[in-house]
Amino acid sequence: MNTPVDPNEPHRIQLEQLTRQVGDLPALPAIVHDLLKNVKSDEADINVVARKVSLDQALSAKTLRFANSPLYGLQARVTTIQQAITMIGVDSVRQVALASSLKNHFPPGECAGVDFVALWRHAIAAAVCARALAWHLHVNQDYAFTAGLLHDIGRLMLATHFRQEYEAVVAYRQAHDCQWLDAERAVIGIDHAIAGEMLAEHWKFSDSIRNAIAGHHQPENQKVHSLASIVHVANAIVHALDLSGLEDDMVPPVSQTAWDDLGLSEDVYQQVFHETELMFEEVNRVLLAND
């Protein structure tokens, strides 16, 4: 559905509007920025990170629950923040901090037809699935999890900050029974991948995370496919598994580029399906908990 963009139509969002709105968003909390800086170094001081995390009661509680979740399969129960960071790594703590922070930045809004709980469930499911795919591909699982978690952040942005325009997107999708991406392009002229990429730039996420967000529907457009391809396939898998809980969930088309990039067998995909379903509910419970 390549409907031409008419900037005079009432629901169009101009790029300048989106840029201005993104620029007005508050910065991420200091603890998140500290973690983002720390994870770029292999020499992050666990004691320093543990001390900073311990100052945030909600983040501490979620970090402990995350470390004790089936995602890591630890034999002994983790009881301290320092233990948790030692066992699961600073990258995993960053994931918890990001999820908590973004949930606060984009609280459930009043955009008719958008189920914010389902959006978060889908994001977390994609993160879990991307992590499983990364394990089988022997690539960084934490980066894959983070990219999966953030891939639809543009939809949260559009639904909360351009409510009326996005309600028109919802109506168009219902009338035409199409993918969200097609409805967004037809109605507002900008899609959630563009919005998500702009948010990633605003909050200074790494190039690989930003490219994965930008290319999660069209990984073939990215110079480096791997992470975008992982998120692209994870997105399709969790739509197929219907983990968001939406009745009208649709599986997006899968790029041949992504299939070729991953090169996994049918047996491996069956394992990924099983691993995703096995881990999802517990991780979802931890990350969406209200502390």
Buried (B, 14 or more C-beta within 10 A) or exposed (E): EEEEEEEEEEBBBEEEBBEEBBEEBEEBBEBBBBBBEBBEEEEBEBEEBBEBBBEBEEBBBBBBBBBBBEBBEBEEEBEEBBBBBBBBBBBBBBBBBBBBBBBEBBEBBEBEBBBBEBBBBBBBBBBBBBBBBBBBBEEBBBBBBBBBBBBBBBBBBBBBBBBEBBBBBBBBBEEEEBBBBBBBBBBBBBBBBBBBBBBBBBBEBBEBBBBBBBBBBBBBBBEBBBBBBBBBBBBBBBBBBEBBEBEEBEBBEBBEBBEEBBEBEEEBBEBBBEBBBEBBBBBBEBBBBEE
